[in-house]
Amino acid sequence: MRHLVILIIIIIAISYHYHVNLIIKKDKMKKLLFISLMLTICFNSLFANEVNVFSARHYDSDIQLYEKFTAKTGIKVNVISGKDKALQKRIVEEGSDSKADLYITADAGRLGAFDAAGMFQNSMSSKIKAAVPSNLRSNNWTGIAKRARIIYYSPERVNVNDLKGMRYEDLADPKWNGRVVIRKSNNVYNQSLVASLVQNNGKKATAKWAKGIVSNMARDSKGNDRAQILAVAAGEADIAVANTYYYALMLSGSKGEEQKAAAKKVLPFFPNQDGRGTHMNISGGGVVKTAPNKANAIKLLEFLLTKDAQEHIVNNTFEYPIIDGVEPHELVQAMGLGFKQDLKTKVASYGKKQADALEVMLAAKWK
């Protein structure tokens, strides 16, 4: 910055010298135009105090968090919200003309796919590396919050002893025939869960598992995560698979008293406690390779990993913090904090194994 200011002073001095000598010759006028251009570039570099965030996360609380960042740093945050595929398509098509600095979305599989397309750049600063465990980030993107994809069951129809030692792999056990509900195969949360199974158990074993779980479905896959929990509460199924924050959202009453009452009829269960631990995924972001404001984008990522920002995130979205020293929302705490998380499987593998996951799901006729 100091060097930039010195350069501006020098250019101003040169400009002044030419002006006071009443330069009117054509070649010298060109020099003046060149100097003006240089001044414009320098001042734009000096005062472009903004960062452009393309976000597929749809939380008003995120906007409030960006406002806190602006108040703290003076850097204006411009947010372009949309669906994941539409935002990615826009960034790719705009190429070097894209204004996108930071791309934020839910699910490591989405981040991994975008990274595989060459759309991120290495932006992991020392602060980010110190805050986020290596299994929850890559060289080009990082998690900013965690979520667990777990099992929910009806205590009226499922004996808790039947769940003892249960794994995701056991969802294919014939004893659950006609009792399971889970979202469609095109859902990225399911694709990442299945990708983690491919990573840990191999494609062949996971293909067999996928056929088993399809055989155990109480109905064809449909609806969002909350719809799966509602199906168990209504007696349409006995166990469901859904992300933890959806359950907490229902219990909060934000989705109405009917969904709150339904959530109270089911209980959470954290699978794979005797092995690698419960499947964990992330919300996260990375700096776009053509980012015009790279330094500001990294500053924003670093800010999202501070204690204050993490507390804001977990208390508004019901996710788990990505850093140590922060407790999740009390509704999430009530689900239990002592469960073993899968911190062995790198979330970056979800994107790498996504194609395999979708292939085995479709082969099993998972709708």
C-alpha distance (Angstrom), angle and dihedral (degrees) to the residues before:
residue distance angle dihedral
M1 . . .
R2 3.81 . .
H3 3.79 90.7 .
L4 3.79 90.6 49.8
V5 3.80 91.5 53.4
I6 3.82 91.1 49.1
L7 3.80 89.9 50.7
I8 3.80 90.7 52.2
I9 3.81 91.3 50.6
I10 3.80 91.2 50.8
I11 3.80 92.0 49.3
I12 3.81 91.5 48.5
A13 3.81 90.3 50.8
I14 3.79 91.8 50.7
S15 3.79 90.4 47.4
Y16 3.79 91.1 50.5
H17 3.81 91.2 49.7
Y18 3.79 91.9 55.2
H19 3.80 92.8 45.2
V20 3.79 96.7 51.9
N21 3.79 90.4 51.9
L22 3.81 89.6 56.9
I23 3.81 94.8 -121.6
I24 3.74 111.0 -161.0
K25 3.75 104.3 151.2
K26 3.78 116.3 116.4
D27 3.82 97.9 -119.5
K28 3.78 91.2 49.1
M29 3.78 91.2 47.7
K30 3.81 87.0 57.5
K31 3.78 88.2 54.6
L32 3.78 89.9 52.8
L33 3.78 91.1 50.8
F34 3.78 89.4 49.7
I35 3.78 91.0 50.4
S36 3.81 91.3 49.8
L37 3.78 89.9 51.4
M38 3.79 91.5 50.5
L39 3.78 90.8 49.7
T40 3.80 90.8 51.7
I41 3.78 91.8 50.9
C42 3.79 92.9 47.2
F43 3.78 94.4 48.0
N44 3.81 91.5 46.7
S45 3.80 89.5 52.5
L46 3.77 91.0 46.8
F47 3.77 97.7 48.5
A48 3.85 104.4 29.9
N49 3.80 90.1 112.3
E50 3.77 99.9 164.3
V51 3.79 143.5 95.0
N52 3.80 127.5 -150.3
V53 3.79 115.4 -141.5
F54 3.79 121.2 -164.8
S55 3.79 103.4 -163.0
A56 3.79 133.6 -175.1
R57 3.79 90.2 -177.1
H58 3.78 110.7 102.1
Y59 3.78 105.0 -156.0
D60 3.80 124.6 128.0
S61 3.79 85.3 -153.9
D62 3.81 89.5 66.0
I63 3.80 89.5 60.1
Q64 3.80 89.4 51.1
L65 3.79 88.9 51.3
Y66 3.81 92.0 52.0
E67 3.78 88.6 51.6
K68 3.81 88.7 55.7
F69 3.80 88.8 51.8
T70 3.80 90.9 52.3
A71 3.80 91.8 48.6
K72 3.80 90.1 51.7
T73 3.81 100.2 42.6
G74 3.80 107.3 19.4
I75 3.80 89.2 -124.0
K76 3.80 112.1 134.6
V77 3.81 115.3 -134.4
N78 3.80 116.3 -146.2
V79 3.80 110.6 -164.6
I80 3.80 125.2 -156.9
S81 3.80 108.8 -173.5
G82 3.77 127.6 -166.9
K83 3.76 146.9 118.6
D84 3.76 116.7 -51.2
K85 3.81 99.2 -113.0
A86 3.80 93.4 44.7
L87 3.80 92.9 51.4
Q88 3.78 93.0 46.8
K89 3.81 90.8 48.5
R90 3.80 91.5 51.3
I91 3.81 93.7 49.5
V92 3.80 92.2 48.1
E93 3.80 94.5 46.8
E94 3.80 94.3 46.7
G95 3.79 90.8 51.2
S96 3.79 114.1 171.3
D97 3.81 89.6 -0.1
S98 3.81 91.8 62.5
K99 3.79 116.2 119.3
A100 3.82 91.4 -156.1
D101 3.80 113.6 124.8
L102 3.78 102.2 165.0
Y103 3.79 128.6 25.2
I104 3.80 115.6 -158.4
T105 3.80 126.5 -176.9
A106 3.79 144.2 146.4
D107 3.82 119.7 -96.8
A108 3.78 131.6 37.4
G109 3.79 90.6 -124.0
R110 3.79 91.2 65.0
L111 3.79 92.4 46.9
G112 3.79 90.8 47.9
A113 3.80 93.1 50.7
F114 3.81 91.9 49.7
D115 3.78 90.0 47.8
A116 3.82 91.2 49.7
A117 3.81 87.5 56.3
G118 3.81 88.2 59.8
M119 3.79 95.4 -112.6
F120 3.82 99.5 129.1
Q121 3.79 132.4 65.1
N122 3.79 130.4 -149.0
S123 3.77 103.7 -82.4
M124 3.79 104.6 151.0
S125 3.78 103.8 130.5
S126 3.79 122.7 -165.9
K127 3.82 89.3 -101.0
I128 3.81 92.2 54.6
K129 3.80 92.4 46.8
A130 3.80 90.8 49.7
A131 3.81 92.8 49.8
V132 3.81 102.5 41.7
P133 3.84 124.4 54.3
S134 3.81 112.6 -120.6
N135 3.82 93.3 -115.4
L136 3.82 89.7 61.6
R137 3.81 96.9 54.4
S138 3.80 143.2 32.7
N139 3.79 131.3 -143.8
N140 3.79 90.4 -86.1
W141 3.82 106.8 33.6
T142 3.77 139.9 26.5
G143 3.76 140.1 -155.4
I144 3.79 117.2 -109.7
A145 3.83 97.0 -176.2
K146 3.79 138.2 9.3
R147 3.81 133.0 -131.9
A148 3.81 131.2 -174.3
R149 3.82 123.6 -140.5
I150 3.79 105.0 -147.7
I151 3.80 146.0 159.8
Y152 3.82 125.0 -90.0
Y153 3.78 122.1 -163.5
S154 3.77 142.2 -174.8
P155 3.82 109.2 -112.6
E156 3.81 87.6 -157.0
R157 3.82 94.3 61.1
V158 3.79 104.0 22.6
N159 3.79 122.7 63.2
V160 3.79 109.4 -140.7
N161 3.81 88.1 -134.0
D162 3.81 88.0 64.8
L163 3.80 87.8 62.1
K164 3.79 96.1 51.1
G165 3.79 109.0 129.0
M166 3.81 91.4 -2.3
R167 3.80 118.1 167.2
Y168 3.79 132.7 -169.0
E169 3.77 84.4 -107.6
D170 3.83 89.2 62.8
L171 3.80 92.4 63.2
A172 3.82 84.1 85.2
D173 3.82 92.3 57.4
P174 3.85 110.0 120.6
K175 3.82 89.9 -128.4
W176 3.81 86.7 76.8
N177 3.80 93.4 54.4
G178 3.81 110.3 148.1
R179 3.81 92.0 0.4
V180 3.83 106.5 91.4
V181 3.82 131.5 89.1
I182 3.79 125.2 -174.1
R183 3.82 136.8 153.5
K184 3.79 126.5 -89.1
S185 3.79 125.0 -75.0
N186 3.80 91.5 -109.7
N187 3.80 90.7 64.8
V188 3.80 109.8 107.6
Y189 3.82 93.1 -145.4
N190 3.79 89.3 59.5
Q191 3.78 91.6 43.6
S192 3.80 90.4 54.9
L193 3.81 91.8 47.2
V194 3.80 91.0 51.0
A195 3.82 90.0 43.6
S196 3.79 88.5 57.4
L197 3.81 89.0 52.7
V198 3.80 90.2 50.7
Q199 3.80 89.0 49.5
N200 3.81 93.1 50.6
N201 3.80 103.6 31.7
G202 3.79 105.2 23.4
K203 3.80 131.4 -110.2
K204 3.81 96.6 -84.9
A205 3.80 94.9 53.2
T206 3.80 91.3 44.2
A207 3.81 91.1 51.2
K208 3.79 89.1 56.2
W209 3.80 90.3 46.7
A210 3.81 92.0 51.4
K211 3.80 91.0 55.5
G212 3.78 89.6 50.2
I213 3.78 95.3 51.4
V214 3.81 91.6 47.3
S215 3.82 88.3 53.6
N216 3.80 89.2 52.1
M217 3.80 96.7 51.3
A218 3.79 115.5 121.4
R219 3.81 89.5 -149.1
D220 3.78 139.8 -9.4
S221 3.79 112.1 -65.0
K222 3.80 113.2 -91.7
G223 3.77 141.6 144.9
N224 3.78 133.9 28.0
D225 3.80 128.1 -65.0
R226 3.79 93.2 -81.7
A227 3.81 89.3 53.4
Q228 3.81 89.1 60.4
I229 3.80 92.0 53.5
L230 3.81 90.3 45.7
A231 3.81 89.5 52.8
V232 3.81 91.3 56.9
A233 3.80 91.8 46.1
A234 3.83 89.5 51.3
G235 3.81 92.8 50.7
E236 3.81 95.0 -111.9
A237 3.81 89.9 121.1
D238 3.79 139.3 3.9
I239 3.79 101.9 -136.5
A240 3.80 134.3 26.8
V241 3.79 138.5 -174.9
A242 3.81 118.8 -134.2
N243 3.80 142.8 138.6
T244 3.78 117.2 -86.7
Y245 3.80 97.5 -122.6
Y246 3.82 91.8 60.6
Y247 3.80 90.5 58.1
A248 3.82 91.3 48.9
L249 3.80 90.2 46.7
M250 3.79 89.8 55.5
L251 3.80 92.5 47.2
S252 3.80 90.4 50.6
G253 3.79 90.8 64.8
S254 3.81 92.0 -125.3
K255 3.80 89.6 124.0
G256 3.79 94.7 47.4
E257 3.77 137.7 -84.0
E258 3.80 93.0 -80.5
Q259 3.80 92.9 60.8
K260 3.79 91.0 42.0
A261 3.80 90.3 55.2
A262 3.80 90.8 46.5
A263 3.80 92.3 51.9
K264 3.79 89.7 53.7
K265 3.81 89.2 59.7
V266 3.79 93.5 63.1
L267 3.79 133.9 55.8
P268 3.82 131.4 -146.5
F269 3.78 123.9 -117.3
F270 3.80 125.5 -169.1
P271 3.83 110.7 -144.0
N272 3.82 131.4 -148.3
Q273 3.79 95.3 30.5
D274 3.80 91.9 146.4
G275 3.79 92.3 52.2
R276 3.79 136.7 26.0
G277 3.81 94.2 -22.6
T278 3.79 137.2 -117.2
H279 3.81 118.6 -31.7
M280 3.80 111.3 -98.6
N281 3.78 127.4 -164.9
I282 3.79 133.7 176.5
S283 3.74 149.4 -139.0
G284 3.76 107.8 -134.5
G285 3.75 151.1 146.4
G286 3.76 147.0 -145.0
V287 3.79 139.9 -162.0
V288 3.82 112.6 -96.6
K289 3.81 113.4 -119.8
T290 3.82 92.7 -120.7
A291 3.82 95.2 43.3
P292 3.82 110.4 153.8
N293 3.83 90.3 -159.6
K294 3.80 103.3 38.9
A295 3.80 96.5 152.7
N296 3.81 92.0 52.6
A297 3.81 91.2 46.9
I298 3.80 90.7 54.8
K299 3.81 89.9 47.9
L300 3.81 89.7 54.2
L301 3.80 92.4 49.1
E302 3.79 89.7 50.2
F303 3.81 90.1 49.0
L304 3.82 91.4 52.8
L305 3.80 87.8 58.3
T306 3.80 95.8 54.8
K307 3.79 120.1 107.2
D308 3.82 94.3 -111.0
A309 3.81 92.5 50.3
Q310 3.80 92.9 45.7
E311 3.80 91.1 51.4
H312 3.79 89.1 50.9
I313 3.81 91.7 50.7
V314 3.81 98.3 47.6
N315 3.79 94.4 43.8
N316 3.80 92.0 53.3
T317 3.81 104.8 34.5
F318 3.83 102.1 30.9
E319 3.81 90.7 -127.1
Y320 3.80 125.1 136.4
P321 3.82 119.5 -101.6
I322 3.79 116.5 -104.0
I323 3.82 92.8 -147.0
D324 3.80 132.0 58.8
G325 3.78 122.2 -103.6
V326 3.82 98.1 44.2
E327 3.80 125.4 101.8
P328 3.83 121.5 -145.9
H329 3.81 123.5 -122.0
E330 3.81 114.9 -62.7
L331 3.82 91.3 -111.3
V332 3.80 89.1 56.7
Q333 3.79 91.1 44.7
A334 3.81 88.8 54.5
M335 3.80 88.9 60.8
G336 3.80 88.0 62.4
L337 3.79 133.4 -88.1
G338 3.77 99.7 -154.3
F339 3.79 96.4 77.9
K340 3.78 121.4 120.9
Q341 3.79 112.0 -109.2
D342 3.78 121.5 -151.3
L343 3.78 98.9 -111.8
K344 3.79 92.2 155.0
T345 3.79 98.9 70.9
K346 3.80 111.0 74.5
V347 3.80 110.8 -129.8
A348 3.81 87.9 -140.6
S349 3.82 86.9 71.7
Y350 3.82 90.7 67.2
G351 3.78 91.8 72.0
K352 3.79 92.5 42.5
K353 3.81 92.2 52.1
Q354 3.81 96.4 36.6
A355 3.81 95.0 101.8
D356 3.81 91.2 49.9
A357 3.78 90.3 48.4
L358 3.78 94.0 52.2
E359 3.79 91.0 45.4
V360 3.81 94.5 56.1
M361 3.81 92.0 43.6
L362 3.78 93.3 52.5
A363 3.82 91.7 43.8
A364 3.81 87.7 55.6
K365 3.83 88.8 52.7
W366 3.79 91.2 -114.7
K367 3.80 101.2 168.8
